[in-house]
Every structure is written in C-alpha cells, then in structure tokens.
Amino acid sequence: MRAVVFQSNGGPEVLEYTEAPDPQPGAGRVVVEVAAAGVNYMDVYEREGRGYGSTPPAVPGAEGAGTIAGTGQRVAWMNVPGSYAERLSAPEELLVPVPDGIDLDVAAAALLQGLTAHYLASDSYPVEPGDWVLVHAGAGGVGLLLTQIVVARGGRVIATTSTPEKAELARGAGAEEVIGYESFAERAREITGGEGVAAVYDGVGRTTFLEGLTALRPCGSMIVFGAASGPPEPVDVSLLAARGSLYVQRPTLKTYARSAPLLQTRAREVLDLIATGRLDVRIGARYPLAEARSAHQDLEARRTTGKLLLVP
C-alpha cells in the first residue's frame, strides 16, 4: 500500500508519499480501508515533534473513516495513529459505527473536531441559555462546529476571523457578532455591555491568551484547547484574581474520551446531531493523499476554512 511517511521531524517538506508495509490484523484489531483521513493541527505538532503522536519514522494522522476489510462495516475514528494511509490496523474499541445516512467523508471530517466542540460547550464550560462566549478562529474546523453547538444550547457567539470571507462563514454557523483579532477583548466587552463573556474558547494560544483574559466576565473561563500560534506564556495565578477570579483550563479530547464507553457515547451524540440536521459539517478542501504537504502548508498559513481531508 501507499502512505505518507516522515523520516524526521520538521516542516511540511519531511512528508513523503511512498510505499509502506501492509497493516495486519491482530488480537482486538482489524484492518480498515481508509476512505478519508482528517488533517488537524495535532498532525502538524506530530510532524514537528512537539509531543503529539508518533516519533519518526512514522505515518502521521489519527483521524479518519472507512470500511473494515472483510465485513464492509462503516466506521470512523479519531485516535488511531497512522491514518495518512490507504489502509491501517485499528483497535476495534476505538472504531465508531457510522450510520448509513452519513457519508464517510463527513464522518471523517466530523469526529475529532466534532467531539472537541461537544466537550468544550458541554463540559469545559457548559454553556447556559443567554451566555455570551468568544470563539477564536470561528471559521476553522472546530470553530464552525463549536459555534453551532453553543447556539443549540442557547448561547450567543462572538467569533474572531481574519478575512471577510471567513466572517461570512462564521455568521452562517450562527455567530451573532464577528470581529477581527485586533483589540478583540475591547470589542467583546462593548458587545456584552461591559460585562465580558462567560468563556473564551481559544485554539490559537500564545498570541490571544493574555488579551483573552481581559474579555472575560468575573468568574469567567478561559479554555485553551489548542496552540496554533504556540503555547501561551506561563501565567502568574495572581493575575487571575486581579482580572475577576478567573478559571483557566487546558483540556484535551483524550481526557474527555478516555474510555471506550465515553468515546462511543460522545460520538453517538455528535453523529446524531449530524444525522438530524442540527450540525452541519463543512469540508473546506479534499486533497489527494499524495498532496499531504500542500494540506499542511495551507493549514499552517491559515488559508483554509472548515475541515481538510486527505483522500487515498
């Protein structure tokens, strides 16, 4: 089979489309024919050697959808290493059944970021009706899904975006207000009548974290779920007191789907939202598996909206 392999850590140029050994089934494992693999910032961190995923030489990626070899059962996954490939060996307990009414590429696009958006809005800070929240990168894969789930819970979204085109996408997902990154905390306070937002959902990190604390209302929650611009600088906890007894969390999906039952339950809820039309999954672009470098370059340059997929 063919796969994307990186022999060393580095930039997108280390990704090579090449022949790789065929995966084999084993105890509790099955071989899956990959229909689509999701592209995530986590894959970039893995490629760069920032503590995520496999160490080289390895096949990157951990998310996708396809069919189990021999049975044809439709499944999706979000924590199976080696997903940038035509086939992979996967633990059965990590595979989520995909209902017939959902296309496999939609399932591949939805699972990791959909589950992330789900736990952010229902667990990290459980959005209540009327709550204003700030969603950074509102036109990104998580941002579009998170906005829809917040609105479904009765919340109100202020989204940050970097272009007029992305602003329209964020509005289409349900954001009431869309603003740029410059002076975003000041704008958020103006929009909320000076009170501040209940939560900031921040997948950007270093360049937005400190200013985001200023956007929060008293006892508000700063949820840093990603670090597209790098990890935030260490914060003096006394600053949290000075800004209004704030909460800060650095959550991971690994925690919120740490067992097979938790994974299956949360995945069923997300897939049900999709199947019933309450959650629209935007696929921003599909790249041939051979063009994984281009997908990473576009993702890092923030030239994309929605979800990126690699298609064998």
N, C-alpha and C positions, 0 to 999 in steps of 0.2 A: 504494500500500500504506500501511499504518499502522505507526507505530513510536513508541518512547519517545525523546524528544529533550531534551537540556539545552542551553539557550542561554547559560548562565553557570554558573560553579562555585558550589556552596552546599549547602544541606540538601536533604532529600527533596522539598521544595516546588518545586525547579527542574526536576523531571522532568515532562515534558508528553507526553501521548499524542496524537499528531497525524498528519496526512498527511505522507509523506516520499517523495522520488523513488524510483522503482523501480530496483533494482540491475540492472546489466548484466554479462553475461559478458565475458571478455577473454582475453588470452593467459595460459594456465595457470590461468584462473579459471572457476568455474561458479556459477550461481545456485542457491541452496538454499532450499527451502520449510521454514521453521522449524517444528518440531513442539513444541519446548520449549526455553527458554533458562534456563541456570543463573544463580542470584543468588549473588554472592560478596562478601566484604569488599573485594576488589580493585575491584569496581564502585563501592563507596562511596568508596574513595580516588580513583577516576577522577572521580566526580561532584564531590568536594570539591576536586579539583585538586592532589592530593598526589603527583604524579609518575607516576601509572599511567594507561595508556590514552590516549584521545584528548583533545584540547583542544576546548572548545566553539566553535561549536555542533557537537554530535555525538550519535550514538546510542551509549549505553553498552553494556556487556556484551561478553564474549568467549567464552562457553561455551554449547554447546547441542547439539541433534541434530535431524535432519530428513531430507529426501529431496532428491536432486539433481533439479532441474527437467528434464524431458525423458526421464530414464532411470529415475527412481524408486529409484535406489540409496540404501540407508540408510547414513547417515554421522553421525559425531559430531565435535566439535571443542572445543578449549579455548583457542585463541589467535587467534580471528578477531574483530576489532573490529566493533561494530555489531550484536550478537546480539539486542538487545532490539527485535526487528522481526519482521514477518511473513515477510520474505524478506531474504537478504543475498547478496553476492558474496564467494566464498571462494576462496583459493588451493587448488588440488587437493591439493598436497603436505601441507597441514595437515589434511586430512579423513581420518578413521579409519573404515574399514568396520565396520559394526555387525552382528554375527552375527544370523541370523534368530530365534534363541531369546531375544534380549534386547530388551525393549520400548524404544522410542526415548526415553521419559521417563526410564527407568532409565539409559540411556546418557548422556543429558544431565546427569543427577544425579551420575554416577559419574566422568566423565573427569577434570576438573580436580582435584577433591579426591581421587579415587582414585589418580591419578598422583602427587599430592603425598604422600599417605600411603605410597605404594610407595617413592618415593625416600627419604623420611625413615627408614623402617625398614630399607631395604636398602643405602643409600648414605651418607646423612648420619651416622647411627650404625647400622652393621649389627648388628642385634640377634642375640645368641647365645642358645642354649638356657639357661634359668635366669636370664637377666638381668632385674633389676627396672628398669622405666623409669616415668617420671612423664609422663602425658599431660594437659595442661591442656585445659579445655573438652571433657571426654570425651564429652559428649552432642552436640557440634556435628558438622557435616558431616564435617570431617577427623577429628575425634576418634573417632567411631564406626568409621570405616574403618581408621584407624591402629591402634586397639586390636585389631581383628580380624587385621590383618596381623602385628602384633607377636606375638600369641598363636599364629598359624600358624607363626611362626618359632621357637616355643618360649619366648618371653619372657613376663614377668609384668608386669601393668599396674596401676599406681596411677593412678586418674583423679580429677581435680578436677571438681566440678559445683557448681551454685548452688542446686538445689532437689531435694527427694526424688524428684520425677518424673524429672528428668534423671539422678539417681543410678541409678534402675532401668534406664534405657536403657543407661547405661554398663556396668552389670553384665550386661545382656543381650548386649552386644557382646563380653564376655569379661574385663572388668576384675575382678581379684581383690579389690581394695580401692578404695573410692570415698570421697573425703574432700571437705570444703569448702575454700575458699581461705584461711580464717583459719589461720595457723600451719601451712600445708601442708608446709613444709620439715621442721619438727619432727616432724610425723606421719609423713612419708616415712622419716625416719631411724629412728623407732620401728618401723615396719613391716619395715624391712630389717635389724633387729637392730643399728642404729647405724652400719652401713657407708655407707649412702646409695645412691642409684640410679645406674645406669650412664649414663643420659641423661635429660634433661628436654626434652620436645618442647613448645615454648612458642609458641602462636599469639596470646597475649594481649599480651605486650610489657611496657610500662612498669611496670604495677602488680605484675608477678610476677617480673620478670627477676632482680633482685638477691637476693631471697629464694630463688629457684630455685638459685642458685649454692651455697647452703648445703645444699641437698638432695642434691648430687652426691657420689659416692664419689671417692676420689683418681683423677686422670686421667679423670674423667667428662666428658661432653659436654653443653653447653648449646646446643640447637638452636632458634634463634629464627626461626620460619618465617612469623610474622605479627605484627601490632601492633594488635590490636583496641582496646587501651586507649591507643594511641600508642606511638611508638618508645621503646625504653629510653634512659635517660640514658647518656652516654659512660662507659665503664668504664676505670679505671686497670688496665693489664695486670698490675701487681704484685699486684693483688687475686687474680688467677687463680693466681699462685704460692702466695699465702698460704692459699688455700682448697683446695690439693691438686693443683697443676699441671693446671689445668682447660683444656678446649678450649671455644671459643665459635665457632659458625658462624651466619651469616645467609644461608641458602640461598634460591634461587628455583627454581621449576619451569622457568623459561626456560633456566637452565643445564643442568638435568638432562634437558631435551628440546630441546636447542639445534640439533638437525639432524633432518631428516625421518626418517632411519633410527632414531635414538634415540627419537623420538616414537612411531613405529609399533611398535617393539619393546616399549617400556614399556606402551603402550596395549593391545597384544595380550595381554600378561601380566595386566593388570588385568581386561580383558574376559573372559579365560579363567577367572580366579578367580570372576567373577560367574556365568558360564555353567555352571560346575561346582558351584555352590552353596557355594563356600568363602568368598565375600564377599557379605554382604547389604547392599544399599544402601537406606537409609531415606530416603524422601521425606517431609519434615516438613510441607510445605504446597505447594499449587499455587494460584497467583494468576493471574487474567486479566491479559494484557499491560497492559491499561488501568489496573491497580492496582499498578503498579511502585512508586509512592510508598509504599504500605502495606507492600509486601515489604521495602523498605529500612528503614522505621520499625521494623518488627518485628525485623529482623536486628540493627539497632543497639541496640535495647532488650533484646536477649538474651531475647526472648520465644519463641524458636524452638528446635526440635531437628531434627537431620537436615538434609536439603537442601531449599532453597527453589527452586521453579521458576516461571517465567512462561510461560503458555500462550497463544499468539495465538488 
